[in-house]
Amino acid sequence: MTKSGGNGEFKEIQKVHVLQTRKGEELHFAVVELGGHPKVDIRYFSKTEEGLRPTHRGIVVDIAKLDDLMEGAQKLVSVIGK
């Protein structure tokens, strides 16, 4: 997936995981390049007549903040007791 936008060109480098969420929708975890810099993208994709398409629902995180993101996810897991 390559897309141009306000922050430069957005290019998927490697999809690392896909989570089936509900019918016709998936959550993709990918390494992307945005404006020439590697980032982490976690984004919903929806099935359309044209195929699986990215939605606006998602986040892009700087690689330098990945440990902070993981810490937050681990705290969520601790709070819900899994």
N, C-alpha and C positions, 0 to 999 in steps of 0.2 A: 504494500500500500504506500503510495507516494501522494502527497497533497501539499499544495502551496497555501500559505495563510499569512496572517499578520506577523508571525514570528519567524518567517522563513519557510524553507521546504521541510516537510515532515515525511520521513522515510522509515518504514519498518525494516529493521536489521534482522531480528530473529524473534519469532514467536516462541515462548518458552512453556506456556501452559494455557489450556482452555478449560473453563469451568462452565458446565451446562447449568443455566440458572432456571429458566422456565421455557415453555414451548416457544420456539422461534427466536430464542435469545441466548447469547453466550457472553461470558466475561473473558476477555483475552488479556494475557499478561505478556508484554513484549518489550524488547530493547528497541528503541527507535533513535533516529538521528533528527534533531530539530535545530535548524540554523547551524549545522555543522558540528553539533555537540551531542554526545550520547545521553539519552534519558531513559527512564522507565515509564512505560505507558500501560495503564490498567483501564480498559475501556469495554463498554458494552457494544456488542454487535447484534443486529437484528436481521432476520431473514426477510427479504423483500422479493418482488418479482424478478429483480435483477441479480439476486443472490444475497450472500451475507454482506451487510454494509455496516461500517462503523457509525456509532451514534455520537451525539455531543456529550453523553453521560460517561464521564471518565476523568482520570487525572493523569497528568504528566509530572514526574518527579525527577529532580536532578539526581544524578548518580551519587553525588556527595551526601544526599539526604536519605539514601536507601537504608542505612542503619537506623535512622530515626523512624522511618516508616515501619520497619520490622519491629522496633521496640513498641510502637503504638499498637501494631497488630497483636503482638504477644500480650500486651496489657489487656486488650479486648478479650482474648482467649481466657486469660486469668479471671477476669470479672464474670464471664458467663459460665465458668467452671468446667471447661473442657480440657 
